[in-house]
Amino acid sequence: MTLSLLSHVGRLPDQGILIDGQWRPAADGASWTHTHPATGETIGTFPIATESDVDKAVHAARIAFDEGPWPRSRAGQRVKLLHRYADLLRANADELRRLQALDNGVPLSFAGIYATSVEAAADVFEHHAGWIDKVGGETLPPYQGGDHLAMTFREPIGVVAAILPWNAPFLLYAQKVAPALAAGCTVVLKPSEFATFTVLRMVELLVEAGLPDGVLNVVTGPGNPTGDALVTHPLVDKVSFTGSRAVGRHIIEASAGTLKRVSLELGGKSPTLVFPDAPDVGLAAMTTMGTVTMGLSGQACVAHTRALVHRDVYDDFLNAAQLLAGMITYGDPFDPAVLSSPLINAKQLDRVLGYIERGKDSGARLVAGGSRVDGDLAGGNFVQPTIFADVDNTAELAQEEIFGPVLAVVPFTDEDEAIRLANATEYGLGAGIYTTDNRRAFRVARALRAGTVGINGFQVEPHLPFGGFKQSGLGREGGRSAFEAYTELKTVLMPLTDELM
């Protein structure tokens, strides 16, 4: 029977553009029709914000920053509001998970995994609320002669353009909005056109929590025209973006004219290094293959899509990875037996299938998957979990971010070779190491050029900085470093006598 999700639609947020506390349609009445990636069915519509809409949203944020109470509010007021909001997120978690399933097809079975959960988003808001009354400046002794006071202050950076991807709307919304609001900034938020309803509902809850008008504004729509108008606006002080490397480069170029501050998380080709003394080779294989196939079907920036495996345990790793691949189920995201999602749209489906076909011709050995899921699910953007063995580390399969359920397995002989192969990439977001030798684990972790390295496991935590080396991005999200990224550091000098400094 052909899959249909229309019975799950229910109530959707029916407003899209939020400017100075007022929901409104697009200036020209244009709208985006969201079709579900699992079925192609129309789920709902929302406005496409024009350049005029974006301009009004930025001006609202500018006025709220320059004249409004939020940047000048007492620390306790911001703390209480963000905690109140975290409670509202948790109280509405079931509804938010349903909206995510209707947006991007991520199954409810995966929405409880911490890093992609509503609970993680709530924790991020509470974590950054905790920094509000703790991050300050310094009082420094005079360096030269004279009696004066030298001080530094951290002040909110201003108007922030926060641009979200579609794959993990709970966490990535929180990682941008929470530190920006905690620091006292105002925000213009653009959700992905492929995961808008989830974000709109989270914004509705933030309004309900009591956020003053104009502090958070929302513009919905695709990169062109909505995103372009936002990143080029002269009144935006900072752009925070998660998405593709190509768009990240465009944002850097577009922001150069006004020297906007920029935070970018641009993906990766993260390696897992499996040594012969791994505590459990089979578990290492299943964990690695799980990041590539479960939940998001490999559509995650930090998915460990390159497995560098010692030759002594190479076959054991492949056997276990194939076992996990055979366990992945697709279909109705509201079915608890479904473990993974479709690819987000037809363009991404064609892109991933193209990589697979070129991989078959590259000399790599296809050991699992390699085609679309057929039968009753043929109308969706589903691709089988795919494993290529004996991959040349310089090949496309091992170097480019495919953003699909495709694992490239590369053999190595010794530690030095493993490190060299792992670092031989333009990316540097994450990495995993599997070994029982603690000295090796620490030695290899320090040698890897990656922002986050997991030893015998990998996870994302609200209080830890997350971001990449090399072309995986600029800056960090999470922890104190994220809060400080939404501030400017000011130095103030004051004489303590009548003599001039």
HULINSUL-V827004 format. One record per residue. N is the residue number from 1. RES is the residue in one letter. PSI is psi in radians with two decimals (999 if undefined). BURIAL is 1 if it has 24 or more other ideal C-beta (glycine too) atoms within 12 Angstrom, else 0. D_CENTER is the distance of its C-alpha to the mean C-alpha in whole Angstrom. Layout:
# HULINSUL-V827004
n & res & psi & burial & d_center
N & RES & PSI & BURIAL & D_CENTER
N & RES & PSI & BURIAL & D_CENTER
This chain:
# HULINSUL-V827004
n & res & psi & burial & d_center
1 & M & 2.35 & 0 & 35
2 & T & 2.34 & 0 & 32
3 & L & 2.37 & 1 & 29
4 & S & 2.47 & 0 & 29
5 & L & 0.08 & 1 & 26
6 & L & -0.50 & 0 & 28
7 & S & -0.28 & 0 & 29
8 & H & -0.10 & 1 & 26
9 & V & -0.99 & 0 & 25
10 & G & -2.54 & 0 & 27
11 & R & 2.29 & 0 & 26
12 & L & 2.60 & 1 & 23
13 & P & 2.21 & 1 & 22
14 & D & 0.25 & 0 & 25
15 & Q & 2.57 & 1 & 24
16 & G & -0.67 & 1 & 21
17 & I & 2.17 & 1 & 22
18 & L & 2.04 & 1 & 23
19 & I & 2.09 & 1 & 25
20 & D & 0.75 & 1 & 26
21 & G & 0.01 & 1 & 26
22 & Q & 2.24 & 0 & 28
23 & W & 2.48 & 1 & 26
24 & R & 2.81 & 1 & 27
25 & P & 3.06 & 1 & 27
26 & A & 2.65 & 1 & 27
27 & A & -0.63 & 1 & 30
28 & D & 0.12 & 0 & 31
29 & G & 0.06 & 0 & 30
30 & A & 2.64 & 1 & 28
31 & S & 2.77 & 1 & 25
32 & W & 2.33 & 1 & 23
33 & T & 2.09 & 0 & 24
34 & H & 2.11 & 1 & 21
35 & T & 2.45 & 1 & 22
36 & H & 2.35 & 1 & 21
37 & P & -0.28 & 1 & 20
38 & A & -0.37 & 1 & 22
39 & T & -0.34 & 1 & 25
40 & G & 0.09 & 1 & 25
41 & E & 2.58 & 1 & 26
42 & T & 2.17 & 0 & 26
43 & I & -0.70 & 1 & 24
44 & G & -3.12 & 1 & 24
45 & T & 2.77 & 1 & 24
46 & F & 2.82 & 1 & 22
47 & P & 2.65 & 1 & 23
48 & I & 1.90 & 1 & 22
49 & A & 2.28 & 1 & 23
50 & T & 3.06 & 1 & 25
51 & E & -0.65 & 1 & 25
52 & S & -0.74 & 0 & 28
53 & D & -0.78 & 1 & 25
54 & V & -0.74 & 1 & 23
55 & D & -0.75 & 1 & 26
56 & K & -0.67 & 1 & 27
57 & A & -0.75 & 1 & 23
58 & V & -0.72 & 1 & 23
59 & H & -0.66 & 1 & 27
60 & A & -0.76 & 1 & 26
61 & A & -0.65 & 1 & 23
62 & R & -0.81 & 1 & 26
63 & I & -0.74 & 1 & 29
64 & A & -0.55 & 1 & 27
65 & F & -0.79 & 1 & 26
66 & D & -0.56 & 0 & 29
67 & E & -0.29 & 0 & 31
68 & G & 3.05 & 1 & 30
69 & P & -0.40 & 0 & 30
70 & W & -0.86 & 1 & 26
71 & P & -0.39 & 1 & 26
72 & R & 0.11 & 0 & 29
73 & S & 2.70 & 1 & 29
74 & R & 2.64 & 0 & 30
75 & A & -0.72 & 0 & 28
76 & G & -0.57 & 0 & 29
77 & Q & -0.79 & 1 & 28
78 & R & -0.70 & 1 & 24
79 & V & -0.86 & 1 & 24
80 & K & -0.72 & 0 & 26
81 & L & -0.75 & 1 & 24
82 & L & -0.61 & 1 & 21
83 & H & -0.71 & 1 & 22
84 & R & -0.69 & 1 & 24
85 & Y & -0.72 & 1 & 20
86 & A & -0.69 & 1 & 19
87 & D & -0.68 & 0 & 22
88 & L & -0.66 & 1 & 22
89 & L & -0.83 & 1 & 18
90 & R & -0.69 & 1 & 20
91 & A & -0.41 & 0 & 23
92 & N & 0.40 & 1 & 21
93 & A & -0.72 & 1 & 19
94 & D & -0.77 & 0 & 21
95 & E & -0.71 & 1 & 21
96 & L & -0.69 & 1 & 17
97 & R & -0.66 & 1 & 17
98 & R & -0.76 & 1 & 19
99 & L & -0.67 & 1 & 18
100 & Q & -0.72 & 1 & 15
101 & A & -0.58 & 1 & 17
102 & L & -0.43 & 1 & 19
103 & D & -1.12 & 1 & 16
104 & N & 0.01 & 1 & 14
105 & G & 0.13 & 1 & 17
106 & V & 2.18 & 1 & 15
107 & P & 2.66 & 1 & 18
108 & L & -0.50 & 1 & 19
109 & S & -0.46 & 1 & 20
110 & F & -0.36 & 1 & 16
111 & A & -0.17 & 1 & 15
112 & G & -0.17 & 0 & 17
113 & I & 2.31 & 1 & 15
114 & Y & -0.87 & 0 & 14
115 & A & -0.37 & 1 & 10
116 & T & 0.38 & 1 & 10
117 & S & 2.83 & 1 & 13
118 & V & -0.61 & 1 & 14
119 & E & -0.72 & 1 & 16
120 & A & -0.72 & 1 & 13
121 & A & -0.77 & 1 & 12
122 & A & -0.71 & 1 & 15
123 & D & -0.64 & 1 & 16
124 & V & -0.75 & 1 & 13
125 & F & -0.72 & 1 & 15
126 & E & -0.66 & 1 & 18
127 & H & -0.82 & 1 & 17
128 & H & -0.49 & 1 & 17
129 & A & -0.58 & 1 & 20
130 & G & -0.38 & 1 & 22
131 & W & -0.31 & 1 & 21
132 & I & -0.75 & 1 & 23
133 & D & 0.32 & 0 & 27
134 & K & -0.47 & 0 & 26
135 & V & 2.06 & 1 & 25
136 & G & -2.83 & 0 & 28
137 & G & -2.71 & 0 & 30
138 & E & 2.74 & 0 & 33
139 & T & 2.12 & 0 & 36
140 & L & 2.58 & 0 & 38
141 & P & 2.64 & 0 & 41
142 & P & 2.43 & 0 & 43
143 & Y & -0.63 & 0 & 43
144 & Q & -3.05 & 0 & 46
145 & G & 2.96 & 0 & 49
146 & G & 2.81 & 0 & 50
147 & D & 1.76 & 0 & 49
148 & H & 2.90 & 0 & 45
149 & L & 2.26 & 0 & 42
150 & A & 2.15 & 0 & 39
151 & M & 2.69 & 0 & 36
152 & T & 2.60 & 0 & 32
153 & F & 2.58 & 0 & 30
154 & R & 2.15 & 1 & 26
155 & E & 2.62 & 1 & 25
156 & P & 2.51 & 1 & 23
157 & I & -0.46 & 1 & 21
158 & G & -2.35 & 1 & 22
159 & V & 2.19 & 1 & 20
160 & V & 2.27 & 1 & 17
161 & A & 1.97 & 1 & 15
162 & A & 2.04 & 1 & 12
163 & I & 2.10 & 1 & 10
164 & L & 2.62 & 1 & 7
165 & P & -3.11 & 1 & 7
166 & W & -0.25 & 1 & 8
167 & N & -0.52 & 1 & 7
168 & A & 1.19 & 1 & 6
169 & P & -0.56 & 1 & 8
170 & F & -1.05 & 1 & 9
171 & L & -0.78 & 1 & 7
172 & L & -0.55 & 1 & 4
173 & Y & -0.84 & 1 & 8
174 & A & -0.69 & 1 & 10
175 & Q & -0.38 & 1 & 8
176 & K & -0.85 & 1 & 9
177 & V & -0.70 & 1 & 12
178 & A & -0.94 & 1 & 14
179 & P & -0.55 & 1 & 14
180 & A & -0.83 & 1 & 16
181 & L & -0.69 & 1 & 18
182 & A & -0.65 & 1 & 19
183 & A & -0.26 & 1 & 20
184 & G & 0.24 & 1 & 22
185 & C & 2.91 & 1 & 20
186 & T & 2.76 & 1 & 20
187 & V & 2.45 & 1 & 17
188 & V & 2.03 & 1 & 17
189 & L & 2.29 & 1 & 14
190 & K & 1.91 & 1 & 14
191 & P & 2.83 & 1 & 12
192 & S & 2.51 & 1 & 11
193 & E & -0.21 & 1 & 15
194 & F & 0.05 & 1 & 14
195 & A & 1.09 & 1 & 13
196 & T & -0.71 & 1 & 15
197 & F & -0.67 & 1 & 17
198 & T & -0.82 & 1 & 15
199 & V & -0.69 & 1 & 13
200 & L & -0.70 & 1 & 17
201 & R & -0.67 & 1 & 18
202 & M & -0.62 & 1 & 16
203 & V & -0.72 & 1 & 18
204 & E & -0.71 & 1 & 21
205 & L & -0.58 & 1 & 21
206 & L & -0.67 & 1 & 20
207 & V & -0.74 & 1 & 23
208 & E & -0.56 & 0 & 25
209 & A & -0.27 & 1 & 24
210 & G & 0.30 & 1 & 26
211 & L & 2.30 & 1 & 24
212 & P & 2.64 & 1 & 26
213 & D & 2.46 & 1 & 26
214 & G & -0.24 & 1 & 25
215 & V & -0.69 & 1 & 22
216 & L & 2.14 & 1 & 19
217 & N & 2.63 & 1 & 20
218 & V & 2.30 & 1 & 18
219 & V & 2.20 & 1 & 19
220 & T & 2.68 & 1 & 18
221 & G & 3.10 & 1 & 18
222 & P & 3.14 & 1 & 17
223 & G & -0.66 & 1 & 17
224 & N & 1.96 & 0 & 20
225 & P & -0.25 & 1 & 22
226 & T & -0.92 & 1 & 20
227 & G & -0.74 & 1 & 17
228 & D & -0.75 & 1 & 19
229 & A & -0.56 & 1 & 22
230 & L & -0.82 & 1 & 19
231 & V & -0.35 & 1 & 18
232 & T & -0.05 & 1 & 22
233 & H & 2.27 & 1 & 23
234 & P & -0.31 & 0 & 25
235 & L & 0.02 & 1 & 25
236 & V & 2.25 & 1 & 21
237 & D & -0.52 & 1 & 21
238 & K & 2.49 & 1 & 17
239 & V & 2.24 & 1 & 14
240 & S & 2.12 & 1 & 11
241 & F & 2.43 & 1 & 9
242 & T & 2.22 & 1 & 5
243 & G & -2.59 & 1 & 7
244 & S & 2.73 & 1 & 11
245 & R & -0.65 & 1 & 13
246 & A & -0.76 & 0 & 16
247 & V & -0.64 & 1 & 14
248 & G & -0.74 & 1 & 13
249 & R & -0.70 & 0 & 17
250 & H & -0.70 & 1 & 18
251 & I & -0.71 & 1 & 16
252 & I & -0.78 & 1 & 18
253 & E & -0.76 & 0 & 21
254 & A & -0.50 & 1 & 21
255 & S & -0.12 & 1 & 21
256 & A & -0.59 & 0 & 23
257 & G & -0.60 & 0 & 26
258 & T & 0.19 & 0 & 26
259 & L & 0.82 & 0 & 24
260 & K & 2.56 & 1 & 21
261 & R & 2.52 & 1 & 19
262 & V & 2.31 & 1 & 15
263 & S & 2.24 & 1 & 12
264 & L & 2.31 & 1 & 10
265 & E & 1.97 & 1 & 7
266 & L & 0.40 & 1 & 9
267 & G & -3.02 & 1 & 9
268 & G & 3.10 & 1 & 12
269 & K & 1.13 & 1 & 15
270 & S & 2.36 & 1 & 15
271 & P & 2.59 & 1 & 18
272 & T & 2.25 & 1 & 20
273 & L & 2.03 & 1 & 23
274 & V & 1.97 & 1 & 26
275 & F & 2.81 & 1 & 29
276 & P & -0.35 & 1 & 33
277 & D & 0.38 & 0 & 33
278 & A & 2.47 & 1 & 29
279 & P & -0.54 & 0 & 30
280 & D & 1.76 & 0 & 29
281 & V & -0.70 & 1 & 29
282 & G & -0.73 & 1 & 28
283 & L & -0.66 & 1 & 26
284 & A & -0.73 & 1 & 24
285 & A & -0.77 & 1 & 24
286 & M & -0.65 & 1 & 23
287 & T & -0.78 & 1 & 20
288 & T & -0.84 & 1 & 19
289 & M & -0.53 & 1 & 20
290 & G & -0.67 & 1 & 18
291 & T & -0.42 & 1 & 15
292 & V & -0.36 & 1 & 16
293 & T & -0.66 & 1 & 17
294 & M & 2.54 & 1 & 17
295 & G & -1.32 & 1 & 15
296 & L & 0.10 & 1 & 12
297 & S & 0.74 & 1 & 15
298 & G & 0.05 & 1 & 13
299 & Q & 1.02 & 1 & 11
300 & A & 2.38 & 1 & 8
301 & C & -0.61 & 1 & 7
302 & V & 0.22 & 1 & 9
303 & A & 2.37 & 1 & 12
304 & H & 1.44 & 1 & 15
305 & T & -0.03 & 1 & 17
306 & R & 2.08 & 1 & 20
307 & A & 2.01 & 1 & 22
308 & L & 1.96 & 1 & 25
309 & V & 2.29 & 1 & 27
310 & H & 2.48 & 1 & 31
311 & R & -0.50 & 0 & 34
312 & D & -0.42 & 0 & 35
313 & V & 0.29 & 1 & 33
314 & Y & -0.86 & 1 & 32
315 & D & -0.68 & 0 & 33
316 & D & -0.73 & 1 & 32
317 & F & -0.84 & 1 & 29
318 & L & -0.71 & 1 & 29
319 & N & -0.75 & 1 & 31
320 & A & -0.67 & 1 & 29
321 & A & -0.71 & 1 & 26
322 & Q & -0.63 & 1 & 28
323 & L & -0.79 & 0 & 29
324 & L & -0.72 & 1 & 25
325 & A & -0.66 & 1 & 25
326 & G & -0.20 & 0 & 28
327 & M & -0.18 & 0 & 26
328 & I & 2.31 & 1 & 23
329 & T & 2.57 & 1 & 24
330 & Y & 2.92 & 1 & 23
331 & G & -2.38 & 1 & 24
332 & D & 2.04 & 1 & 24
333 & P & -0.25 & 1 & 21
334 & F & -0.09 & 1 & 23
335 & D & 2.10 & 0 & 25
336 & P & -0.28 & 0 & 25
337 & A & -0.21 & 0 & 26
338 & V & 2.29 & 1 & 23
339 & L & -0.23 & 1 & 20
340 & S & 2.94 & 1 & 18
341 & S & 2.92 & 1 & 17
342 & P & 2.90 & 1 & 18
343 & L & 2.66 & 1 & 16
344 & I & -0.54 & 1 & 15
345 & N & 3.05 & 1 & 18
346 & A & -0.60 & 0 & 21
347 & K & -0.77 & 0 & 20
348 & Q & -0.62 & 1 & 18
349 & L & -0.86 & 1 & 20
350 & D & -0.66 & 0 & 23
351 & R & -0.82 & 1 & 21
352 & V & -0.77 & 1 & 20
353 & L & -0.58 & 1 & 24
354 & G & -0.75 & 0 & 25
355 & Y & -0.73 & 1 & 23
356 & I & -0.78 & 1 & 25
357 & E & -0.73 & 0 & 28
358 & R & -0.57 & 0 & 28
359 & G & -0.66 & 1 & 27
360 & K & -0.53 & 1 & 30
361 & D & -0.05 & 0 & 32
362 & S & -0.18 & 1 & 31
363 & G & -0.19 & 0 & 33
364 & A & 2.75 & 1 & 30
365 & R & 2.05 & 0 & 32
366 & L & 2.09 & 1 & 30
367 & V & -0.15 & 1 & 30
368 & A & 2.56 & 1 & 28
369 & G & -2.48 & 1 & 27
370 & G & 0.15 & 1 & 27
371 & S & 3.09 & 0 & 27
372 & R & 2.76 & 1 & 26
373 & V & 2.26 & 1 & 27
374 & D & -2.75 & 0 & 30
375 & G & -2.41 & 0 & 32
376 & D & -0.29 & 0 & 31
377 & L & 0.20 & 1 & 28
378 & A & -0.38 & 0 & 29
379 & G & -0.13 & 1 & 28
380 & G & 3.00 & 1 & 24
381 & N & 0.95 & 1 & 21
382 & F & 2.36 & 1 & 22
383 & V & 2.38 & 1 & 22
384 & Q & 2.54 & 1 & 24
385 & P & 2.22 & 1 & 22
386 & T & 2.32 & 1 & 24
387 & I & 2.22 & 1 & 25
388 & F & 2.23 & 1 & 26
389 & A & 2.90 & 1 & 29
390 & D & 0.71 & 1 & 30
391 & V & 2.34 & 1 & 28
392 & D & 2.22 & 0 & 29
393 & N & -0.26 & 1 & 26
394 & T & -0.09 & 0 & 27
395 & A & 2.82 & 1 & 26
396 & E & -0.71 & 1 & 24
397 & L & -0.56 & 1 & 23
398 & A & -0.16 & 1 & 22
399 & Q & -0.51 & 1 & 20
400 & E & 2.51 & 1 & 18
401 & E & 1.85 & 1 & 15
402 & I & -0.60 & 1 & 16
403 & F & 0.89 & 1 & 13
404 & G & 3.12 & 1 & 16
405 & P & 1.08 & 1 & 18
406 & V & 2.10 & 1 & 20
407 & L & 2.25 & 1 & 20
408 & A & 2.14 & 1 & 23
409 & V & 2.18 & 1 & 25
410 & V & 2.22 & 1 & 27
411 & P & 2.64 & 1 & 30
412 & F & 2.89 & 1 & 31
413 & T & -0.67 & 0 & 34
414 & D & 3.06 & 0 & 33
415 & E & -0.78 & 1 & 31
416 & D & -0.72 & 0 & 31
417 & E & -0.70 & 0 & 31
418 & A & -0.76 & 1 & 28
419 & I & -0.75 & 1 & 26
420 & R & -0.78 & 0 & 27
421 & L & -0.74 & 1 & 26
422 & A & -0.70 & 1 & 22
423 & N & -0.15 & 1 & 22
424 & A & 1.19 & 1 & 24
425 & T & 2.72 & 1 & 21
426 & E & -0.22 & 0 & 19
427 & Y & 2.94 & 1 & 16
428 & G & 0.94 & 1 & 15
429 & L & -1.04 & 1 & 12
430 & G & 3.01 & 1 & 13
431 & A & 2.74 & 1 & 16
432 & G & 2.55 & 1 & 19
433 & I & 2.29 & 1 & 22
434 & Y & 1.92 & 1 & 25
435 & T & 2.69 & 1 & 28
436 & T & -0.02 & 0 & 31
437 & D & 1.83 & 0 & 32
438 & N & -0.62 & 0 & 30
439 & R & -0.72 & 0 & 32
440 & R & -0.77 & 1 & 30
441 & A & -0.83 & 1 & 27
442 & F & -0.68 & 0 & 27
443 & R & -0.81 & 0 & 28
444 & V & -0.71 & 1 & 26
445 & A & -0.72 & 1 & 23
446 & R & -0.46 & 0 & 24
447 & A & -0.38 & 0 & 25
448 & L & 2.39 & 1 & 22
449 & R & 1.33 & 1 & 20
450 & A & 2.62 & 1 & 16
451 & G & -0.60 & 1 & 14
452 & T & 2.22 & 1 & 14
453 & V & 2.16 & 1 & 17
454 & G & 2.39 & 1 & 18
455 & I & 2.02 & 1 & 22
456 & N & 0.67 & 1 & 23
457 & G & 2.88 & 0 & 19
458 & F & 2.35 & 1 & 16
459 & Q & 2.86 & 1 & 13
460 & V & 2.32 & 1 & 11
461 & E & 2.55 & 0 & 13
462 & P & -0.52 & 1 & 13
463 & H & 0.05 & 1 & 15
464 & L & 2.43 & 1 & 14
465 & P & 2.43 & 1 & 13
466 & F & 2.24 & 1 & 10
467 & G & -3.07 & 1 & 10
468 & G & 2.79 & 1 & 12
469 & F & 2.97 & 1 & 16
470 & K & -2.32 & 1 & 17
471 & Q & 0.27 & 1 & 15
472 & S & -0.03 & 1 & 12
473 & G & -3.02 & 1 & 12
474 & L & 2.27 & 1 & 13
475 & G & -3.10 & 1 & 13
476 & R & 2.61 & 1 & 11
477 & E & 2.47 & 1 & 9
478 & G & 2.47 & 1 & 11
479 & G & -3.01 & 1 & 15
480 & R & -0.65 & 1 & 18
481 & S & -0.58 & 1 & 16
482 & A & -0.76 & 1 & 14
483 & F & -0.84 & 1 & 16
484 & E & -0.45 & 1 & 19
485 & A & -0.25 & 1 & 16
486 & Y & 0.36 & 1 & 17
487 & T & 2.78 & 1 & 21
488 & E & 2.57 & 0 & 24
489 & L & 2.12 & 0 & 26
490 & K & 2.41 & 0 & 30
491 & T & 2.32 & 0 & 33
492 & V & 2.29 & 0 & 36
493 & L & 2.33 & 0 & 40
494 & M & 2.14 & 0 & 43
495 & P & 2.59 & 0 & 46
496 & L & 0.06 & 0 & 48
497 & T & 3.14 & 0 & 52
498 & D & -0.17 & 0 & 53
499 & E & 2.51 & 0 & 53
500 & L & 2.58 & 0 & 51
501 & M & 999 & 0 & 48
